Amino acid sequence: MDAYADKNVIVAGASVVVGLLGAYVLFRPRSTLRDIAGPPPSSWVYGNMLELFPPEHGIHEFNWLRKYGPVYRLKGCFGQDRLIVSDPIALQYLLNSAHIDYAPSLQNQVVLVGGEGTVMALKGDMHKRFRNALNVGFTASAVRRCRPAFGEVAEEVSRQLEASNGSPVDICPMLGRATLTAISKAVLGCSAEDLGEDFVSAALNLVSTASNQSTGEQIIADAVSASLPEWLMLAMIRLPTPTFALLRRARALAQEIGERVVSEKRRAAQAGTDITGDLYGVLVDAAQAQAQTQMHLGRGARVLTDRELAEQTQMLMVAGQDTTANVLTFVLLELAKDPKLQNALRAEIRAHMHDAAEGNYDALPLLNAIIKETLRMYPVEPLTDRVALQDAVIPLGEPLTTIKAERISSIPIRKGQIITVGIGSYQRLESRWGADAHQFKPTRWLEGRAPLPGSRSEGEVLGPYANLLAFSAGAHTCLGWRFAILELQVILCGLVGKFMFARAEDFPVRIRSTTTLLPTLANGKKGAVFCVTRAADEDREM
């Protein structure tokens, strides 16, 4: 895919708004953040944005965290003042306030990838309606029904690893296709192969294209797209460029498949067949029952129509595929660094196989500690942008000293202010996680040290899982977080219980931050190479 050509198209669109941009720079109100300390920008065009997305995740960001604390000023593109926040009290406000929402660049990305009808793109009452309707498919009991599908995927990956015969193998393509199949089965009740090679190819290529974008070009494209109205971004998807063509194809295929699957389930339910083995089946069944009840009571239905449900297909497939594959890769990378930890996990898995077979993965404390620690150290989305919908005041849990030596406990912001939510930094705050916050230590979860007892933030709950923001929080909490945790548990048990994972020394891996965190090889492409061998029974010894 010629991502460079696509970025040129978007950057060329800047000519349309260059006058407006110049006027904005010249006449924009003076920033309320001017007295807040922060790093000097590397350039006026990029500000600090290139440093915020370096080849190695967190090189500058975590140094800024140490130097300036959990709230500091950052320069965006074209001299824009931004605020980067990892203070827990401030994060609670930002992620739960009705006055704060997705920043324009993020909103445009959501609309481009998933469409205007996806729950992530909707606002206000429509957003609430869609979330309420979808929640029934994401309960703990509904998610447990997907365990057999995740087990089948783990078995398929195991067969592929057996075939490698200990030779170095890049596990990323393998896990990418596996998690695509897993989400296909969990959401639609079909394997990826059942959906057709066109769909599989489009889904995998879309993820590959996104992960291979140039950082500098993406930063400029995001800055420009933030100035464009949503209708213009939607019109741009019709441009004849490779990436937009891929987006059109992926969205069209997903919509077609979604409509077909929902229609098939609707007919099966009317024939008396149990369709509740997957997400869409649960939702169609619930919608049908609720619609009948409301009709009997004489009230208008508050469920999703078949088309509205089908419109969620693209976003569900994208959100549930590569993100989980990346987290699995990060777990295996950490286990490969620490054979003793890996052996201990393998021993726990083998000792609790009965519990795992029954679906009680919460009975494996080390497994869950490793998953939590991986999500803490390697959040799927380490940075995410929000915008103030009106003038507001951000409260702080820890007072801030300005460059004028004034101590403040809140920060006033104006409508339109961009705030970067520092998820990665929050999850490495020493005040919350301890002096070893930058170290991978699953034992912190077994010792009750997360968050740190006695910290300023003790007792606060930010995210839906383990006080982490790996699945965001508030109105935009990831609907599928239970899916992701169960999928991680099942696949890791299936793989680590059978195989020993060792680093392939000739293929060093770096963690690169783009829109998401990615494992990358020396050539900058996504990948993680392991030497995988069958684990013998004696590996149970610790």
Phi, psi and omega per residue, in radians:
M1 nan 2.421 -3.127
D2 -1.632 1.359 -3.119
A3 -1.083 -0.545 -3.125
Y4 -1.081 -0.744 3.129
A5 -1.083 -0.689 3.138
D6 -1.131 -0.733 -3.134
K7 -1.143 -0.612 3.102
N8 -1.085 -0.630 3.128
V9 -1.110 -0.784 -3.120
I10 -1.182 -0.783 3.139
V11 -1.093 -0.652 3.104
A12 -1.060 -0.511 3.098
G13 -1.121 -0.262 3.129
A14 -1.116 -0.457 3.138
S15 -1.064 -0.500 3.140
V16 -1.215 -0.578 -3.041
V17 -1.948 0.160 -3.031
V18 -1.120 -0.641 3.092
G19 -1.128 -0.766 3.104
L20 -1.105 -0.693 3.136
L21 -1.108 -0.757 3.112
G22 -1.080 -0.739 3.115
A23 -1.122 -0.662 3.130
Y24 -1.100 -0.803 -3.136
V25 -1.088 -0.695 -3.053
L26 -1.306 -0.707 -2.978
F27 -1.934 0.028 -3.112
R28 -1.088 2.612 -3.136
P29 -1.089 2.646 3.114
R30 -1.107 2.360 -3.044
S31 -1.155 2.449 3.034
T32 -1.368 -0.077 -3.085
L33 -1.705 0.083 -2.957
R34 -1.086 -0.452 -3.104
D35 -1.643 0.050 3.126
I36 -1.598 2.292 -3.086
A37 -1.208 2.717 3.096
G38 -3.094 2.998 -3.102
P39 -1.221 2.572 3.064
P40 -1.208 2.557 -3.116
P41 -1.277 2.617 3.088
S42 -1.392 -0.428 3.089
S43 -2.842 2.848 3.102
W44 -1.286 -0.630 -3.106
V45 -1.153 -0.887 -3.056
Y46 -1.674 -0.300 -3.044
G47 1.057 -2.264 3.066
N48 -1.755 0.145 -2.953
M49 -1.173 -0.632 3.097
L50 -1.126 -0.636 3.105
E51 -1.233 -0.489 3.140
L52 -1.272 -0.374 3.131
F53 -2.181 1.131 -3.093
P54 -1.375 2.995 3.104
P55 -1.062 -0.488 3.117
E56 -2.035 2.117 -3.038
H57 -0.936 2.229 2.940
G58 1.443 0.035 -3.076
I59 -0.936 -0.835 -3.133
H60 -1.579 -0.735 -3.048
E61 -0.995 -0.787 -3.090
F62 -1.287 -0.481 3.009
N63 -1.196 -0.709 3.076
W64 -1.104 -0.659 3.111
L65 -1.040 -0.779 3.131
R66 -1.153 -0.687 -3.041
K67 -1.376 -0.762 -3.001
Y68 -1.861 -0.203 -3.114
G69 1.597 -2.987 -3.016
P70 -1.384 -0.016 3.062
V71 -2.453 2.165 3.102
Y72 -2.693 2.882 -3.126
R73 -1.550 2.523 -3.138
L74 -2.339 2.593 3.056
K75 -1.672 2.216 3.027
G76 -1.578 -2.917 3.132
C77 -1.172 2.549 3.039
F78 1.089 0.616 3.041
G79 1.353 0.201 -3.107
Q80 -1.253 2.362 3.032
D81 -1.478 2.262 3.079
R82 -2.196 2.823 3.081
L83 -2.063 2.280 3.054
I84 -1.918 2.269 -2.933
V85 -2.259 2.266 2.966
S86 -2.335 0.120 3.055
D87 -1.155 2.183 -3.033
P88 -1.034 -0.717 3.137
I89 -1.140 -0.756 3.101
A90 -1.097 -0.702 3.135
L91 -1.125 -0.704 3.091
Q92 -0.991 -0.755 3.131
Y93 -1.147 -0.856 -3.045
L94 -1.098 -0.654 -3.042
L95 -1.551 -0.133 -3.114
N96 -2.113 -0.167 -3.082
S97 -1.366 2.431 3.060
A98 -1.263 -0.194 -3.111
H99 -1.622 0.017 -3.130
I100 -2.175 2.356 -3.132
D101 -2.531 -3.126 3.079
Y102 -0.891 2.412 3.008
A103 -1.184 2.715 -3.075
P104 -0.948 -0.721 -3.105
S105 -1.118 -0.695 3.128
L106 -1.216 -0.724 3.106
Q107 -1.058 -0.723 3.127
N108 -1.137 -0.679 3.095
Q109 -1.080 -0.759 -3.138
V110 -1.062 -0.786 -3.111
V111 -1.169 -0.727 -3.133
L112 -1.094 -0.772 -3.064
V113 -1.356 -0.807 -3.018
G114 -1.776 -0.398 -3.087
G115 1.760 2.856 -3.089
E116 -1.166 -0.396 -3.048
G117 -1.573 -0.011 3.141
T118 -1.305 2.579 -3.074
V119 -1.005 -0.573 -3.130
M120 -1.189 -0.431 -3.079
A121 -1.592 -0.272 -3.051
L122 -1.418 2.781 -3.090
K123 -2.203 2.805 2.958
G124 0.992 -2.352 -3.062
D125 -1.132 -0.584 3.116
M126 -1.134 -0.716 3.098
H127 -1.073 -0.796 3.138
K128 -1.084 -0.744 -3.137
R129 -1.059 -0.804 -3.116
F130 -1.159 -0.752 3.135
R131 -1.095 -0.766 3.127
N132 -1.063 -0.701 -3.138
A133 -1.211 -0.639 -3.088
L134 -1.402 -0.435 -3.038
N135 -0.989 -0.561 -3.104
V136 -1.078 -0.458 3.137
G137 -1.489 -0.073 -3.077
F138 -2.089 0.316 3.071
T139 -1.250 2.879 -3.133
A140 -1.037 -0.718 -3.111
S141 -1.198 -0.670 3.124
A142 -1.158 -0.703 -3.118
V143 -1.167 -0.642 -3.121
R144 -1.032 -0.462 3.139
R145 -1.196 -0.249 -3.128
C146 -1.548 -0.084 -3.079
R147 -0.989 -0.780 3.118
P148 -1.028 -0.656 3.124
A149 -1.119 -0.723 3.113
F150 -1.168 -0.621 3.095
G151 -1.116 -0.705 3.110
E152 -1.097 -0.677 3.117
V153 -1.140 -0.739 3.112
A154 -1.060 -0.679 3.120
E155 -1.143 -0.688 3.131
E156 -1.144 -0.739 3.097
V157 -1.125 -0.666 3.110
S158 -1.057 -0.721 3.121
R159 -1.112 -0.680 3.131
Q160 -1.195 -0.654 3.112
L161 -1.196 -0.635 3.062
E162 -1.025 -0.685 -3.083
A163 -1.247 -0.289 -3.132
S164 -1.286 -0.368 3.074
N165 0.962 0.631 3.075
G166 1.444 -0.076 3.106
S167 -1.255 2.653 3.100
P168 -0.982 2.325 -3.088
V169 -2.402 2.312 3.042
D170 -1.397 1.975 -3.016
I171 -1.469 -0.215 -3.060
C172 -1.102 -0.870 3.101
P173 -1.047 -0.646 -3.137
M174 -1.107 -0.831 -3.125
L175 -1.245 -0.569 3.107
G176 -1.071 -0.809 3.117
R177 -1.221 -0.630 -3.140
A178 -1.112 -0.789 -3.122
T179 -1.252 -0.476 3.010
L180 -1.117 -0.768 3.089
T181 -1.113 -0.720 -3.126
A182 -1.066 -0.810 -3.119
I183 -1.238 -0.555 3.076
S184 -1.086 -0.793 3.133
K185 -1.195 -0.733 -3.083
A186 -1.213 -0.637 -3.085
V187 -1.561 -0.846 -2.977
L188 -1.826 -0.301 -3.092
G189 1.423 0.286 -3.141
C190 -2.246 2.642 2.976
S191 -1.328 2.786 3.117
A192 -1.009 -0.665 -3.140
E193 -1.088 -0.624 3.124
D194 -1.129 -0.417 -3.102
L195 -1.498 -0.154 3.076
G196 1.788 2.539 -3.102
E197 -1.150 -0.514 3.086
D198 -1.039 -0.773 -3.141
F199 -1.155 -0.802 -3.128
V200 -1.058 -0.806 -3.126
S201 -1.073 -0.782 -3.132
A202 -1.120 -0.750 -3.116
A203 -1.132 -0.801 -3.123
L204 -1.203 -0.689 3.135
N205 -1.187 -0.597 3.110
L206 -1.101 -0.775 3.106
V207 -1.137 -0.751 -3.131
S208 -1.096 -0.745 -3.141
T209 -1.090 -0.767 -3.138
A210 -1.092 -0.674 -3.069
S211 -1.348 -0.287 -3.093
N212 -1.807 0.194 -3.139
Q213 -1.237 2.548 3.067
S214 -1.220 2.328 -3.082
T215 -1.082 -0.846 -3.116
G216 -1.045 -0.781 3.134
E217 -1.126 -0.682 3.140
Q218 -1.150 -0.686 3.136
I219 -1.087 -0.818 3.129
I220 -1.143 -0.743 3.132
A221 -1.053 -0.733 3.123
D222 -1.145 -0.711 3.139
A223 -1.105 -0.732 3.134
V224 -1.222 -0.775 -3.097
S225 -1.108 -0.488 3.118
A226 -1.127 -0.392 3.135
S227 -1.577 -0.121 -3.079
L228 -1.666 2.440 3.063
P229 -1.159 2.714 -3.077
E230 -1.053 -0.637 -3.104
W231 -1.104 -0.597 3.136
L232 -1.259 -0.675 3.082
M233 -1.086 -0.689 3.115
L234 -1.149 -0.621 3.112
A235 -1.199 -0.571 -3.082
M236 -1.166 -0.386 -3.137
I237 -1.145 -0.278 3.130
R238 -1.491 -0.063 3.140
L239 -1.158 2.537 -3.056
P240 -1.457 1.038 3.094
T241 -1.957 2.749 -3.081
P242 -0.993 -0.793 -3.084
T243 -1.219 -0.749 3.106
F244 -1.145 -0.611 3.061
A245 -1.092 -0.715 3.110
L246 -1.143 -0.724 3.100
L247 -1.058 -0.788 3.135
R248 -1.058 -0.781 -3.114
R249 -1.130 -0.788 -3.119
A250 -1.108 -0.754 -3.134
R251 -1.175 -0.702 -3.132
A252 -1.145 -0.767 3.126
L253 -1.117 -0.750 -3.133
A254 -1.104 -0.733 3.132
Q255 -1.127 -0.768 3.134
E256 -1.072 -0.798 -3.139
I257 -1.146 -0.759 3.129
G258 -1.026 -0.796 -3.141
E259 -1.119 -0.694 -3.137
R260 -1.169 -0.775 -3.116
V261 -1.129 -0.782 -3.138
V262 -1.089 -0.735 3.126
S263 -1.093 -0.752 3.125
E264 -1.101 -0.695 -3.131
K265 -1.227 -0.650 3.102
R266 -1.053 -0.787 3.131
R267 -1.153 -0.703 3.135
A268 -1.118 -0.709 3.135
A269 -1.137 -0.697 3.126
Q270 -1.165 -0.442 3.104
A271 -1.496 0.010 3.096
G272 1.571 0.180 3.141
T273 -1.444 2.443 3.073
D274 -1.278 2.072 -3.086
I275 -1.973 0.199 -2.956
T276 -1.568 0.516 3.135
G277 -1.587 -0.029 -3.141
D278 -2.599 2.998 -3.029
L279 -1.030 -0.899 -3.092
Y280 -1.139 -0.591 3.080
G281 -1.120 -0.768 3.105
V282 -1.071 -0.757 -3.094
L283 -1.215 -0.716 3.095
V284 -1.130 -0.747 3.131
D285 -1.089 -0.798 -3.140
A286 -1.148 -0.709 -3.137
A287 -1.114 -0.707 -3.126
Q288 -1.144 -0.766 3.137
A289 -1.161 -0.734 -3.120
Q290 -1.183 -0.704 3.135
A291 -1.083 -0.705 3.127
Q292 -1.144 -0.719 3.137
T293 -1.132 -0.795 -3.121
Q294 -1.181 -0.602 3.096
M295 -1.123 -0.711 3.139
H296 -1.140 -0.607 -3.116
L297 -1.490 -0.096 3.104
G298 1.371 0.367 3.134
R299 -1.922 2.712 3.126
G300 -1.218 2.486 -3.109
A301 -1.188 2.463 3.098
R302 -2.016 0.487 3.138
V303 -1.788 2.939 3.119
L304 -1.397 2.472 3.001
T305 -1.266 2.910 3.123
D306 -1.018 -0.722 -3.125
R307 -1.176 -0.728 3.123
E308 -1.071 -0.693 3.107
L309 -1.173 -0.760 -3.138
A310 -1.080 -0.539 -3.139
E311 -1.172 -0.233 3.126
Q312 -1.477 -0.152 -2.976
T313 -1.040 -0.870 -3.066
Q314 -1.053 -0.831 -3.093
M315 -1.179 -0.680 3.117
L316 -1.103 -0.709 -3.120
M317 -1.216 -0.725 -3.136
V318 -1.198 -0.827 -3.082
A319 -1.155 -0.519 -3.046
G320 -1.679 0.005 -3.043
Q321 -1.725 -1.378 -2.958
D322 -1.200 -0.535 -3.139
T323 -1.061 -0.790 3.133
T324 -1.179 -0.680 3.110
A325 -1.059 -0.688 3.130
N326 -1.144 -0.760 3.128
V327 -1.092 -0.733 3.073
L328 -1.005 -0.744 3.135
T329 -1.106 -0.743 3.138
F330 -1.114 -0.679 3.077
V331 -1.041 -0.843 -3.099
L332 -1.151 -0.592 3.082
L333 -1.116 -0.740 3.129
E334 -1.205 -0.665 3.105
L335 -1.169 -0.629 3.122
A336 -1.172 -0.520 3.095
K337 -1.247 -0.444 -2.994
D338 -2.286 1.441 -3.114
P339 -0.988 -0.592 3.131
K340 -1.106 -0.772 3.089
L341 -1.107 -0.728 -3.140
Q342 -1.080 -0.753 3.120
N343 -1.127 -0.668 3.125
A344 -1.124 -0.710 3.105
L345 -1.145 -0.741 3.141
R346 -1.074 -0.730 3.120
A347 -1.094 -0.717 3.124
E348 -1.129 -0.762 -3.133
I349 -1.063 -0.801 -3.105
R350 -1.185 -0.589 -3.138
A351 -1.278 -0.381 -3.084
H352 -2.036 0.496 -3.098
M353 -1.024 -0.610 3.140
H354 -1.121 -0.779 3.125
D355 -1.077 -0.717 3.130
A356 -1.131 -0.718 3.136
A357 -1.088 -0.544 3.115
E358 -1.482 -0.035 3.114
G359 1.546 0.125 -3.122
N360 -1.595 1.186 -3.095
Y361 -1.278 -0.267 3.081
D362 -1.223 -0.193 3.110
A363 -1.411 0.034 3.141
L364 -1.912 1.540 -3.009
P365 -1.111 -0.687 -3.117
L366 -1.201 -0.721 3.084
L367 -0.955 -0.843 -3.084
N368 -1.250 -0.563 3.066
A369 -1.132 -0.704 3.130
I370 -1.170 -0.719 3.097
I371 -1.084 -0.812 3.137
K372 -1.076 -0.779 -3.108
E373 -1.161 -0.609 3.090
T374 -1.166 -0.763 3.102
L375 -1.155 -0.527 3.082
R376 -1.214 -0.845 -3.087
M377 -1.325 -0.560 -3.053
Y378 -2.258 1.164 3.112
P379 -1.085 2.501 -3.103
V380 -0.944 -0.804 -3.124
E381 -2.126 1.622 -3.040
P382 -1.232 -0.381 3.128
L383 -2.366 2.403 3.064
T384 -2.551 2.519 -3.020
D385 -1.783 2.476 3.042
R386 -2.214 2.850 3.128
V387 -2.335 2.527 3.077
A388 -1.388 2.171 3.130
L389 -1.416 -0.277 3.073
Q390 -2.744 2.974 3.073
D391 -0.997 2.429 -3.076
A392 -2.654 3.016 3.093
V393 -2.263 2.124 -3.129
I394 -1.585 2.072 3.101
P395 -1.337 2.649 3.140
L396 -2.080 2.452 3.051
G397 -1.414 -0.459 -3.135
E398 -2.177 2.078 -3.116
P399 -0.945 2.597 -3.065
L400 -2.008 2.393 3.063
T401 -1.704 2.126 -3.113
T402 -1.396 3.038 3.117
I403 -1.206 -0.218 3.050
K404 -1.650 0.196 3.117
A405 1.168 0.407 3.060
E406 -1.622 2.474 3.096
R407 -1.681 2.156 -3.133
I408 -2.177 2.604 -3.135
S409 -1.998 0.107 3.075
S410 -2.756 2.798 -3.111
I411 -2.234 2.044 3.049
P412 -1.319 2.420 3.098
I413 -2.292 2.675 3.137
R414 -1.690 2.783 3.035
K415 -0.937 2.337 -3.139
G416 1.634 -0.109 3.142
Q417 -1.160 2.297 3.083
I418 -1.562 2.284 3.101
I419 -2.134 2.216 3.080
T420 -1.630 2.097 3.103
V421 -1.448 1.971 -3.084
G422 -1.521 1.345 -3.116
I423 -1.087 -0.799 3.139
G424 -1.051 -0.715 3.137
S425 -1.219 -0.750 3.098
Y426 -0.966 -0.719 -3.069
Q427 -1.400 0.080 3.008
R428 -2.199 0.321 3.085
L429 -1.163 2.134 3.139
E430 -1.163 -0.550 3.122
S431 -1.157 -0.355 -3.100
R432 -1.832 -0.635 -3.002
W433 -1.964 -0.141 3.123
G434 1.856 2.966 -3.099
A435 -1.107 -0.375 3.139
D436 -1.698 0.486 -3.055
A437 -1.054 -0.433 -3.117
H438 -1.619 0.117 3.131
Q439 -1.881 2.534 3.091
F440 -1.398 1.829 -3.092
K441 -2.397 1.543 3.125
P442 -1.032 -0.414 -3.106
T443 -1.100 -0.333 3.129
R444 -1.062 -0.523 -3.131
W445 -1.396 -0.393 3.123
L446 -1.522 -0.343 -3.116
E447 -1.741 0.066 3.139
G448 1.239 0.538 -3.074
R449 -1.794 0.336 -3.109
A450 -2.379 2.000 -0.145
P451 -1.228 2.908 -3.039
L452 -1.077 2.133 3.101
P453 -1.005 2.392 3.135
G454 1.521 -0.080 3.131
S455 -1.255 2.865 3.132
R456 -1.025 -0.476 -3.008
S457 -1.717 0.118 -3.092
E458 -1.027 2.364 3.109
G459 1.605 -0.252 3.102
E460 -1.384 2.580 3.057
V461 -2.145 2.106 -3.107
L462 -1.784 -1.058 -3.098
G463 -1.742 3.051 -3.108
P464 -1.354 -0.240 -3.027
Y465 -2.321 2.013 2.970
A466 1.022 0.508 3.131
N467 1.066 0.432 3.105
L468 -1.806 2.755 3.081
L469 -1.821 0.329 3.141
A470 -1.050 -0.456 3.119
F471 -1.981 0.406 -3.115
S472 1.107 -2.780 -3.087
A473 -2.875 2.973 3.102
G474 1.200 -2.563 -3.062
A475 -1.118 -0.375 -3.108
H476 -1.873 0.398 3.026
T477 -1.009 2.380 -3.140
C478 -1.054 2.106 3.136
L479 -1.058 -0.587 -3.003
G480 -1.680 0.431 -3.059
W481 -1.116 -0.608 3.100
R482 -1.170 -0.652 3.058
F483 -0.992 -0.849 -3.063
A484 -1.084 -0.767 -3.110
I485 -1.125 -0.805 -3.136
L486 -1.123 -0.694 3.114
E487 -1.082 -0.765 3.095
L488 -1.070 -0.791 -3.125
Q489 -1.053 -0.853 -3.061
V490 -1.163 -0.827 -3.077
I491 -1.193 -0.708 3.113
L492 -1.117 -0.709 3.079
C493 -1.068 -0.740 -3.119
G494 -1.162 -0.590 -3.074
L495 -1.572 -0.896 -3.068
V496 -1.229 -0.491 3.086
G497 -1.136 -0.380 -3.064
K498 -1.949 -0.498 -2.950
F499 -2.183 2.671 2.985
M500 -1.772 2.228 -3.131
F501 -1.872 2.145 3.121
A502 -2.158 2.635 3.113
R503 -1.214 2.456 2.997
A504 -1.592 1.799 -2.957
E505 -1.043 -0.463 -3.132
D506 -1.386 -0.046 -3.091
F507 -2.277 1.241 -3.139
P508 -1.086 2.561 -3.103
V509 -2.005 2.355 3.021
R510 -2.056 2.677 3.123
I511 -1.760 2.022 -3.100
R512 -1.899 2.447 -3.139
S513 -1.799 2.042 2.975
T514 -2.072 -2.237 2.983
T515 -1.136 -0.623 3.053
T516 -2.213 3.011 3.039
L517 -1.443 2.349 -3.097
L518 -2.261 2.440 2.922
P519 -1.385 2.251 -3.088
T520 -2.270 2.664 3.094
L521 -1.643 -3.106 -3.067
A522 -1.051 -0.497 -3.131
N523 -1.425 0.035 3.124
G524 1.502 -0.121 3.140
K525 -1.489 2.694 3.112
K526 -1.096 2.382 3.112
G527 2.975 2.761 3.067
A528 -2.719 1.951 -3.048
V529 -1.722 2.275 3.130
F530 -2.191 2.717 2.865
C531 -1.755 2.050 -3.016
V532 -2.025 2.174 3.116
T533 -2.258 2.713 3.108
R534 -1.141 2.292 -3.138
A535 -1.424 2.203 3.126
A536 -1.391 2.872 -3.122
D537 -1.056 -0.564 -3.095
E538 -1.187 -0.231 3.108
D539 -1.189 -0.103 3.074
R540 -1.209 -0.403 3.126
E541 -1.215 2.416 -3.070
M542 -1.783 nan nan
